Amino acid sequence: MSMEPSTLYPASDPWVTGVGGTTLIGNITNVLTYRIEYAWNWNSTYMWGSGGGYSFAFDETPGQRLIHIIYELPYVYEPDLGIYFHTIGHRGVPDIAADADPFTGVLIVMNGTIQPILIGGTSLATPLSAGMTATIQSYIYGTGVDYTIGDLAPNLYLLYHYYPSQFYVIGGAYPTNMFYTGIPGAIFMTLGGQNGLYWVIPGQWNPVDGLGQINVYGLAHLLPYIIPRYFVYNQYG
């Protein structure tokens, strides 16, 4: 929850891929498309924004330990419980993020009618991420590879660790035709922002937007690289 240093369940569950929120800005032309994504910043007027932080109940996941996630505030006060706790070694949330700002959200159809307002919140970001993951899973099966993604987060931490140069999409402006042919890089980077207590650190995990936002094409093509590593890591890691 925004403005609190810890996190809510079930997003903090180590067996869950937690999803934060972003503000997505795009400008499409026939030649170039600009795609910029910042955190869905905490807004004290609307009392909304991306959550994130550190769980006082769960330890950091094996994937987070592998990449040495950063602890922006090593010692914090949890007002709801009236306790202080050390964040170091605890589960960081979220793992990834997606568009959640109601001002940059999506139109939805109900009973055959397009609703007059944009929909946002992590109630948008979470199904967006689930849908993208399902699309990637379908692609992997379509290539003949018998591999079930399951919980997405462990896969991403392995990719971040073993293939850092291929993990992030480079830049924010792309030839428009690349959105049809595919953009390399597994994750779009969050370029900045905050959730009231923590700050985005572009290019690495942070307690606002996690590792960043899924790039379906890039992740679908990079994910098979770590399938052997995934089995070894889960057996011996």
The 8 nearest C-alpha neighbors of each residue, nearest first, counted from 0:
[[1, 50, 3, 6, 7, 2, 51, 5],
 [0, 2, 50, 3, 194, 195, 49, 48],
 [1, 3, 195, 196, 0, 4, 194, 50],
 [4, 2, 1, 5, 0, 77, 196, 78],
 [3, 5, 52, 77, 75, 2, 53, 196],
 [6, 4, 53, 52, 54, 3, 55, 77],
 [7, 5, 54, 52, 53, 0, 11, 51],
 [6, 8, 11, 10, 9, 0, 5, 54],
 [9, 7, 10, 11, 12, 6, 54, 15],
 [8, 10, 12, 11, 7, 15, 17, 13],
 [11, 9, 17, 8, 12, 7, 15, 16],
 [12, 10, 8, 9, 7, 92, 6, 54],
 [11, 13, 9, 15, 14, 10, 8, 57],
 [14, 12, 15, 60, 11, 90, 57, 59],
 [15, 13, 12, 16, 150, 11, 60, 152],
 [14, 16, 12, 13, 17, 10, 150, 11],
 [17, 15, 152, 94, 151, 150, 18, 14],
 [16, 18, 93, 10, 94, 15, 92, 95],
 [19, 17, 96, 95, 93, 125, 94, 16],
 [20, 18, 96, 208, 49, 93, 95, 50],
 [19, 21, 49, 99, 96, 39, 97, 98],
 [22, 20, 39, 38, 98, 99, 97, 37],
 [21, 23, 39, 100, 37, 98, 36, 38],
 [24, 22, 36, 98, 103, 35, 21, 25],
 [23, 25, 35, 34, 36, 22, 26, 103],
 [26, 24, 34, 33, 35, 27, 23, 32],
 [25, 27, 33, 32, 28, 34, 24, 31],
 [26, 28, 32, 33, 25, 31, 29, 175],
 [29, 27, 30, 31, 32, 26, 175, 33],
 [28, 30, 31, 175, 27, 32, 176, 174],
 [29, 31, 28, 175, 174, 32, 176, 27],
 [32, 30, 174, 175, 28, 173, 29, 27],
 [33, 31, 27, 175, 173, 26, 172, 28],
 [32, 34, 172, 26, 25, 171, 27, 35],
 [33, 35, 25, 171, 24, 172, 32, 36],
 [36, 34, 24, 171, 23, 25, 33, 37],
 [35, 37, 23, 189, 22, 24, 190, 21],
 [38, 36, 191, 189, 190, 22, 21, 192],
 [37, 39, 21, 192, 40, 22, 191, 20],
 [38, 40, 21, 22, 48, 20, 49, 100],
 [41, 39, 48, 193, 194, 38, 192, 42],
 [40, 42, 48, 194, 195, 47, 43, 49],
 [43, 41, 46, 44, 47, 45, 48, 40],
 [42, 44, 46, 45, 41, 47, 195, 48],
 [45, 43, 42, 46, 47, 41, 48, 40],
 [44, 46, 47, 43, 42, 48, 41, 101],
 [47, 45, 43, 42, 44, 48, 41, 1],
 [46, 48, 45, 42, 41, 43, 49, 1],
 [49, 47, 41, 40, 39, 42, 194, 50],
 [50, 48, 20, 39, 19, 194, 40, 41],
 [49, 51, 1, 0, 194, 19, 48, 207],
 [52, 50, 207, 206, 92, 93, 6, 49],
 [51, 53, 206, 5, 92, 4, 6, 91],
 [52, 54, 91, 5, 90, 6, 86, 92],
 [53, 55, 5, 90, 6, 56, 57, 89],
 [54, 56, 57, 53, 5, 89, 84, 86],
 [55, 57, 54, 58, 89, 90, 11, 53],
 [58, 56, 90, 54, 89, 55, 59, 13],
 [57, 59, 89, 90, 88, 60, 56, 54],
 [90, 60, 58, 89, 88, 63, 91, 64],
 [59, 61, 63, 62, 13, 90, 64, 58],
 [62, 60, 64, 63, 65, 59, 236, 153],
 [63, 61, 65, 156, 60, 64, 153, 66],
 [64, 62, 60, 65, 66, 61, 68, 59],
 [63, 65, 67, 61, 62, 66, 60, 59],
 [64, 66, 62, 63, 67, 61, 160, 156],
 [65, 67, 63, 64, 68, 160, 62, 156],
 [68, 66, 64, 65, 63, 69, 62, 204],
 [69, 67, 63, 66, 204, 70, 64, 205],
 [68, 70, 71, 67, 205, 204, 206, 87],
 [71, 69, 72, 73, 87, 68, 86, 206],
 [70, 72, 69, 73, 197, 206, 198, 205],
 [73, 71, 70, 74, 75, 86, 197, 4],
 [72, 74, 86, 85, 70, 87, 71, 75],
 [75, 73, 85, 72, 84, 86, 83, 76],
 [76, 74, 83, 84, 4, 72, 77, 85],
 [75, 77, 83, 82, 78, 84, 4, 74],
 [76, 78, 82, 81, 79, 80, 83, 4],
 [79, 77, 81, 80, 76, 82, 3, 83],
 [80, 78, 81, 77, 82, 3, 76, 5],
 [81, 79, 78, 82, 77, 83, 76, 5],
 [80, 82, 78, 79, 77, 83, 76, 84],
 [83, 81, 77, 80, 76, 84, 78, 79],
 [84, 82, 76, 75, 77, 85, 74, 81],
 [83, 85, 75, 74, 86, 82, 76, 55],
 [84, 86, 74, 73, 87, 75, 83, 55],
 [85, 87, 73, 89, 74, 53, 84, 88],
 [88, 86, 89, 85, 73, 70, 74, 53],
 [87, 89, 59, 58, 86, 90, 64, 85],
 [90, 88, 58, 59, 86, 87, 57, 54],
 [59, 91, 89, 58, 54, 57, 53, 60],
 [90, 92, 53, 52, 59, 206, 89, 93],
 [93, 91, 51, 52, 206, 94, 53, 11],
 [92, 94, 17, 209, 18, 19, 51, 95],
 [93, 95, 209, 17, 92, 16, 210, 18],
 [96, 94, 209, 18, 211, 210, 93, 208],
 [95, 97, 19, 18, 208, 212, 20, 211],
 [98, 96, 124, 20, 21, 212, 99, 19],
 [97, 99, 21, 124, 22, 20, 23, 100],
 [100, 98, 120, 119, 20, 124, 21, 121],
 [99, 101, 22, 119, 102, 103, 104, 39],
 [102, 100, 119, 104, 118, 103, 117, 99],
 [101, 103, 100, 104, 117, 119, 22, 118],
 [104, 102, 100, 101, 23, 22, 105, 24],
 [105, 103, 101, 119, 118, 117, 100, 102],
 [106, 104, 117, 118, 107, 119, 103, 101],
 [105, 107, 117, 118, 114, 116, 113, 108],
 [108, 106, 113, 114, 105, 109, 118, 117],
 [107, 109, 113, 112, 111, 114, 110, 106],
 [110, 108, 112, 111, 113, 107, 114, 106],
 [109, 111, 112, 108, 113, 114, 107, 115],
 [112, 110, 109, 108, 113, 114, 107, 106],
 [111, 113, 108, 109, 110, 114, 107, 115],
 [114, 112, 108, 107, 109, 115, 106, 111],
 [113, 115, 116, 107, 108, 112, 106, 109],
 [116, 114, 113, 117, 106, 107, 112, 108],
 [117, 115, 114, 118, 106, 105, 107, 101],
 [116, 118, 106, 105, 104, 101, 119, 102],
 [117, 119, 104, 105, 101, 106, 116, 123],
 [120, 118, 101, 99, 104, 100, 123, 117],
 [121, 119, 99, 122, 123, 100, 101, 124],
 [120, 122, 124, 123, 99, 125, 20, 19],
 [121, 123, 120, 125, 124, 119, 126, 99],
 [124, 122, 121, 119, 120, 125, 126, 99],
 [125, 123, 121, 97, 127, 99, 98, 122],
 [124, 126, 128, 127, 123, 121, 122, 18],
 [127, 125, 129, 128, 123, 124, 130, 122],
 [128, 126, 124, 130, 125, 129, 123, 131],
 [129, 127, 131, 125, 126, 130, 132, 124],
 [128, 130, 126, 132, 131, 127, 133, 125],
 [129, 131, 133, 127, 132, 128, 126, 134],
 [130, 132, 134, 128, 133, 129, 215, 127],
 [131, 133, 129, 135, 134, 130, 128, 136],
 [134, 132, 136, 130, 131, 135, 137, 129],
 [135, 133, 131, 137, 132, 136, 130, 138],
 [136, 134, 138, 132, 219, 137, 133, 139],
 [137, 135, 133, 139, 138, 134, 132, 140],
 [136, 138, 134, 140, 135, 139, 141, 133],
 [137, 139, 141, 135, 136, 140, 134, 142],
 [140, 138, 136, 142, 141, 137, 144, 135],
 [139, 141, 143, 137, 144, 142, 138, 145],
 [142, 140, 138, 139, 143, 137, 144, 136],
 [143, 141, 139, 140, 144, 138, 137, 145],
 [142, 144, 140, 141, 145, 139, 138, 146],
 [143, 145, 140, 142, 146, 139, 141, 223],
 [146, 144, 140, 143, 147, 139, 142, 141],
 [147, 145, 144, 148, 140, 139, 226, 136],
 [146, 148, 149, 145, 136, 140, 139, 144],
 [149, 147, 151, 150, 146, 136, 154, 132],
 [150, 148, 147, 151, 152, 146, 154, 136],
 [149, 151, 152, 148, 16, 15, 153, 14],
 [150, 152, 154, 153, 149, 148, 16, 155],
 [151, 153, 155, 16, 154, 150, 94, 156],
 [154, 152, 156, 155, 62, 151, 157, 150],
 [155, 153, 157, 152, 151, 156, 158, 229],
 [156, 154, 158, 152, 157, 153, 159, 151],
 [155, 157, 159, 62, 153, 158, 154, 160],
 [156, 158, 160, 154, 155, 159, 161, 153],
 [159, 157, 155, 161, 162, 160, 156, 154],
 [160, 158, 156, 163, 157, 162, 161, 166],
 [161, 159, 157, 158, 162, 66, 163, 156],
 [160, 162, 158, 159, 157, 163, 225, 156],
 [161, 163, 158, 165, 164, 159, 160, 166],
 [164, 162, 159, 166, 165, 160, 161, 158],
 [165, 163, 162, 166, 167, 159, 184, 161],
 [166, 164, 184, 163, 162, 167, 185, 168],
 [165, 167, 185, 163, 184, 164, 159, 162],
 [168, 166, 184, 186, 185, 187, 165, 169],
 [167, 169, 184, 187, 186, 183, 170, 185],
 [168, 170, 167, 171, 184, 187, 183, 188],
 [171, 169, 172, 168, 173, 34, 188, 35],
 [170, 172, 34, 33, 35, 173, 169, 32],
 [173, 171, 33, 32, 170, 34, 31, 174],
 [172, 174, 32, 31, 175, 33, 171, 177],
 [175, 173, 31, 176, 177, 30, 32, 172],
 [174, 176, 31, 32, 177, 30, 178, 173],
 [175, 177, 178, 179, 174, 180, 30, 173],
 [178, 176, 180, 181, 179, 175, 174, 182],
 [177, 179, 176, 181, 180, 175, 182, 174],
 [180, 178, 177, 176, 181, 175, 182, 216],
 [179, 181, 177, 178, 176, 182, 216, 175],
 [182, 180, 177, 178, 216, 179, 183, 217],
 [181, 183, 177, 217, 216, 184, 178, 180],
 [184, 182, 217, 168, 181, 185, 216, 165],
 [183, 185, 168, 217, 167, 166, 165, 186],
 [186, 184, 218, 217, 166, 214, 167, 213],
 [187, 185, 213, 167, 214, 212, 184, 168],
 [188, 186, 212, 168, 211, 167, 214, 213],
 [187, 189, 211, 190, 202, 186, 201, 167],
 [190, 188, 37, 36, 211, 201, 191, 38],
 [189, 191, 37, 201, 188, 36, 192, 199],
 [192, 190, 199, 37, 189, 38, 201, 200],
 [191, 193, 38, 199, 37, 40, 198, 39],
 [192, 194, 198, 40, 197, 195, 199, 38],
 [195, 193, 41, 40, 49, 196, 197, 1],
 [194, 196, 2, 41, 193, 197, 1, 40],
 [197, 195, 194, 2, 4, 193, 198, 3],
 [196, 198, 193, 194, 195, 206, 207, 71],
 [199, 197, 193, 192, 207, 200, 194, 196],
 [198, 200, 191, 192, 205, 207, 193, 201],
 [199, 201, 205, 203, 202, 198, 191, 204],
 [202, 200, 190, 203, 189, 199, 188, 191],
 [201, 203, 188, 200, 204, 167, 210, 189],
 [204, 202, 201, 210, 200, 205, 209, 68],
 [203, 205, 210, 209, 68, 200, 206, 69],
 [204, 206, 209, 207, 199, 200, 208, 203],
 [207, 205, 52, 51, 92, 209, 208, 93],
 [206, 208, 51, 205, 199, 209, 194, 198],
 [209, 207, 19, 96, 95, 211, 93, 206],
 [208, 210, 94, 95, 204, 205, 93, 211],
 [209, 211, 204, 95, 203, 94, 208, 205],
 [212, 210, 188, 95, 189, 96, 209, 187],
 [213, 211, 187, 96, 186, 97, 95, 188],
 [212, 214, 186, 215, 187, 185, 211, 218],
 [215, 213, 186, 185, 217, 216, 218, 187],
 [214, 216, 218, 217, 213, 219, 131, 135],
 [217, 215, 219, 181, 218, 214, 220, 182],
 [216, 218, 185, 184, 183, 220, 214, 219],
 [219, 217, 185, 221, 215, 220, 222, 216],
 [218, 220, 135, 216, 217, 222, 221, 215],
 [221, 219, 217, 218, 222, 216, 223, 185],
 [222, 220, 218, 223, 224, 219, 217, 185],
 [221, 223, 224, 218, 219, 220, 225, 226],
 [224, 222, 226, 225, 221, 220, 219, 139],
 [225, 223, 222, 221, 226, 227, 220, 158],
 [226, 224, 228, 223, 227, 229, 222, 158],
 [225, 227, 229, 223, 228, 224, 230, 222],
 [228, 226, 229, 230, 225, 231, 224, 223],
 [227, 229, 225, 231, 226, 230, 232, 157],
 [230, 228, 226, 232, 227, 231, 225, 233],
 [229, 231, 233, 227, 228, 232, 234, 226],
 [230, 232, 228, 234, 229, 233, 235, 227],
 [233, 231, 236, 229, 235, 234, 230, 228],
 [234, 232, 230, 236, 231, 235, 229, 228],
 [235, 233, 231, 232, 236, 230, 229, 228],
 [234, 236, 232, 233, 231, 230, 229, 228],
 [235, 232, 233, 234, 231, 61, 62, 229]]
